[in-house]
Every structure is written in C-alpha cells, then in structure tokens.
Amino acid sequence: MPQSRNDPFVCPSCRNEVQANDEFCPHCGELFADGITCSTHPAMGAVGACIICALPYCRECGGRVAEYFLCDRHSTYEIYEGMVRVYGVLDDVSAQYAKACLIQAGLHPVLFCRSQPKGGPRFVYTLFEAAGDYVGHIVNEIKVMVPCQEVGQAETILTTLGLTTARGATA
C-alpha cells in the first residue's frame, strides 16, 4: 500500500519521526529533498536546514553542532532536547516573568536550571562550573527555553520587554 504524503516516517539521520512531505528534519536539520540551494548562496547546494530558522544552508553558512544542523547565526545557541535557550538570568522572579509573557503570547516556554531546593519554589544557583559544560554558557542560571520553531517570536517578545540581548544572551 503506498504511503500517503502526510504519513510519518523516520529520519535516517536522527531516527525521529517526521512527516513524509517535510523537506528537512525539524529535529536535526537533515535534508530530504534534492536540489535545495543555500539561502545565502543560491548558486550552491544546501547541505542542511537550520533547526531554528528553518532555512537551508551550504557548508560555508552552516554545519553540524553536536547532532543538530545550525546556521552560523544560530550555531552558539544552547539547545537541550529540542528546546532553545532564549533568556537566562540568576533571578527566578525575572525568569518566571519572562515565561509568563511568552505563555501569554501563545508560546510554550519551560524553565531549566540545574538545581532547585527541596520543599521550595525558589531556585538555588551557584557560579561553580560543572564538569562537561563548555565555555560561554553559565552553568546554573535559570534558562527560559522554547521549542526551536518558536525562537524568533520569543526573541522578538523578550526584546520588546527589554529582557534580552542578541542571541538569547543573559540580561
């Protein structure tokens, strides 16, 4: 029986389920269609699609960062399980405010922090660097994270509120 264009199938690169009519995997950026050109260099073939901006890029404009294909602009963003950091702060009240504003706008934010005390709603943070973390990312900040497809809208909202700087940097 032939497969419908809307039936899901598995991405050969990351093994996540995707729709049969997708041109690229939204989980890893693997291209499925032939003949896709780079958004920046139309004469060059694309090798992947950025999972944040959903645009195709050549090897000069993007590449794999861990298991994700990202354009040069988004290559420094922190990504955990399909969620992207758009705001980070050491103050849980500010993090809760940012999250509430994004929810009000119809987005799906979550807060991520390495530790939270038992029996209390407030986050605890230290400035000690944990093993395995990489330069440029604050280990125990409270990170406001949104799904990859919501990054652009979240950044616009947070910028309007004065809560973020370029590339989701800590305010």
N, C-alpha and C positions, 0 to 999 in steps of 0.2 A: 504494500500500500504506500503511495507516495506521501512524503512529508509535506504538510501544509506550511506556508510561509510564516505562520505565526506559532508553529510548534517549536518548543525549546530544543536546543541541542547543547552539547558540552564543548566548551572552548578547548582546543587541542593544547594550548599553552598552559592555562591555569586550572583547567578542569572544572570551572564554574559553569553553571547553566546560563545560556544566553538565548535570545530569540533568533530564529532562523533567518529573519530579514535584517538583522544587525550587520552593519558594515565592519564593526570592530567590537571587541570585547570590552564592555564598560568596567570590568574588574581588573584587567591587566593591560589593555591597550592593543592587543594583538589584532592585526588587520585581517579581515576575511575576504574582502573584495579585491580584485585585481585592478590595476590601472589608476589607483588613487594617488594624487600628487600632493606634494608638500604645500601647506598653507602659505608659507613664506617664499618658497622657491617653486613656482608652478612647473618649471621645466624638469624638476627632479621628482622621482617616485618617493612616496611616503613609505616609511618602514614601521610606523606605529601611529596610534592616535593617543593623545594625552588624555588620561582618565579624568582630569579636572576640567579642561576647557573643551574636550571632545573634538579637537581639531587634529588633522593628520600632519605629520612632520617627517622630514628626511633625517638622515644621520647627523647632519650639521646642526639641526634645530632641536633635536630631542634624542632621548635614549632611555634605556632601562635604568631605573633606580630601584634596587632590590628587585622585587617581582613586578614592578609597575613601569609602564612606559609613560614618561612625562616630558613635556616640552621644556626648553631651557628656562622659561619664566617660572614654571612651577616645580622645577627639579629640587628646590630646597624645602618644599613644604613637608611637614610631618604628616604621615599617614599611618593609621592603625586600623586594621580590619575594615578597610573601605571608608573610614571616616578621616576627614582632613581638619587639622588644627587651623582655625580662623582667628582665634583670640586666645591670649594667655595672660594670666595675672596671678599674683600671690594672694589676692584678696577675694575670699569666697563670695562676698556680697556683690562685688563687681561682676564676677563670673555668673552668679545667679541672675543678675540684671540683664547681662548680655544674652543669656539663654532665654529668658522670658521675652525679650524683644524679638528674638528670632522665631520663637514659637508663635508669637502674636502675628508675625508676618507669614505664617504657614509653613515654616521650615521645621526640620527635625534635628535639633541640636542635642548633644549629650555633653556632660561634663566628665572629664577624665583627670584623675590625679592618682599618684602612686599610693598615697596613704590617707586614711581617714580614721579618726579615733573611734573606738568602740563606744557606743552609747551616746554619741553626739552628732548633730548635723553639720558641725563645722569641720573644715578640712585642716589638716596639720601638714606643714611643709618645712623642709629643711633645704639648705643650699649645698648639701653634700652630693657629689656626683656619683651616681650608681655605675657599677661595672657594666660595660656593654653599651652605654649611651655614647652618643657622638657629639662632637664639638658643635656649638651653636644652638643647642636645644637645652632649655632649662629643665632639669630633671623633675622637680617637684612642684612646678607651677600648676595651677588649675587650668586645664586646656578646654576651651569651648570648641567642640568638633561637630562638623556637619558632613552628610554624605557628599561624595565627590561632585555630584551633579548640582549641589546647592552652594558651592563655594563662591561663585561670582555674586549671586544675590546676597549671601551672608556678608561678604566683604563690603558691598555697597551699603547695606543697612548699618553695619558697625562703623563704617567711615562716617556716615551721616550723623551717627550718635557721638562721634569723636572717640570711639573706643578702640581703634586700631590704627596701625600704620601699614605701609606697603607690605605685602606678602604675609599677612597674619602675624606680624611681629608683636611682641608683648608691648602693651601700652604702658 
